[in-house]
Amino acid sequence: MDSPTKLVEDVEKPPLSADSASAEESEYVVDKEAERRLVRRIDMRILPAAMFIHLLSFIDRSNIGNAKVLNRDVGHSLTQTLKISNEQYLVALMIFIVAFTIVQTPSNYMLKKYRPSRWMALMMFCWGATTLLLAAVRNFGGLVALRFLLGSFESGLFPGQVYILTFWYRPEERAVRIALIVACSSLGGAFGGAIAYGIGRHLDMVHGLEAWRWLFLIEGAPSCVAAVFCALFFPDYPETVKWLSDEERELATQRIRGVASRGEDRITWAETKATLVDWRLYAHYIAYISNSVSFSSNSLFAPTIVAGLGYSGLDAQLFTVPPYAVGFVVTVAVSWIADRHEMRSLATFFSMLIAGASYIVQGALPLDAFVTRYVFLCFALSFSFACNPCSLSWLTANLRSTGAATLAIPLNVAFGQLGQIIGVYIYKDSEAPGFPTGHFTNAGFLIEGAVLIMSLRLFYIYKNNGLAPGERRWRL
């Protein structure tokens, strides 16, 4: 197994320099002002589209949580209409994660082979169509089959988006941009709760369809339509896009040379093998598992948890909106600080610590402390989301080849699905309204993950102290 030091390519300048990575690679000198203008232009082309796509994805994967409790007080929820037990409902949640895990890494290779715009468009259309079909499901078997397909089609989106960013941005530019994409999960939760509230109040039994069926129809259609625009307009690689001038294209490729992936690079078996046996990456993966438990449980059970805080019926949908809205702001703010001050590991560490402590407080408070428990739900959800972009940005900053990025990013997210499977089972209806198992399990995983993150940071500091001047340093 290669040691991390052996995997490092010698360069004449450390990667924190915004100039050319190495005189051996290029004599190109970056114009700072031109680079700033270029980055703004890239941002306007990539980020709004990526954020909107991720928003649609999160809404379509998590709306089953809203459907579970939508109009339950009048007997029209998904579980009541299909006559499925809580155990069967949990199976439907888990099967999504199983498919998500299996298909994720192959999907990233397909994205590289067939171009990001085409592959993402295909995924979008397929998961949108699957969401539409969920509106017609009549039994448990149909629900499970369609959730499996939904997980398969959505699996490659997020690791694919993070992978695409490595072709366009330097490591110190990624955390806040990943955060803007990840934070759309928070927006998706907020929009999802608001949409479910409106549908439950106005569309239940319209044309004989329960409100949860309308929910799937209304939230699935936009993904199918947006897929067309994704295929036509989403950018692939800096080397190939037509909307950059020759000078801008040269700048876009040269400024990331030596510190980021390139679309023209081919994936080699040597890179793949080195990535698979690099033990430090598995420390990143395990830390991501620790945060994925809370990410999963928040996404799927937020309406259920809110219902346990004294809010019932459609109010349970409406009161899921503020925690997700706060989560969006916190996620972006934490990641902006992490990028600006080159402190991705510390941002991840403190986010996990704060979220873990918030879950402990939720589990320890009296059941009638509704307002206080709701406030700490906002803290727990917000900082659980804030962990993801910083940890992913930290991982990508320490990947040294296109092959490593192609494999390690989806592997990281795929490992995280183990945590998401755990998250499916920790909030038990029998423990409502306190949900001690759910809160304390989330707390335990987050605090364990924080300890692992800090240990990995100390390891990188130790390795950096042993490097000779000019050797490429590990990022913190």
Secondary structure, DSSP 8 states (H G I E B T S, - for coil): ---TTTT----SS-TT-SS-S-TTT------HHHHHHHHHHHHHHHHHHHHHHHHHHHHHHHHHHHHHHTTGGGT-SHHHHHT--HHHHHHHHHHHHHHHHHHHHHHHHHHHHH-HHHHHHHHHHHHHHHHHHHTT--SHHHHHHHHHHHHHHHTTHHHHHHHHHHHHS-GGGHHHHHHHHHHHHHHHHHHHHHHHHHHHHHTTTBTTB-HHHHHHHHHHHHHHHHHHHHHHH----TTT-SSS-HHHHHHHHHTTTTTS--TT----HHHHHHHHT-HHHHHHHHHHHHHHHHHHHHHHHHHHHHHTTT--THHHHHTTHHHHHHHHHHHHHHHHHHHHTT-HHHHHHHHHHHHHHHHHHHHHS-TT-HHHHHHHHHHHHHHHHHHHHHHHHHHHHT--SHHHHHHHHHHHHHHHHHHHHHHHHSS-GGGTTT-HHHHHHHHHHHHHHHHHHHHHHHHHHHHHHTS-TTS-----
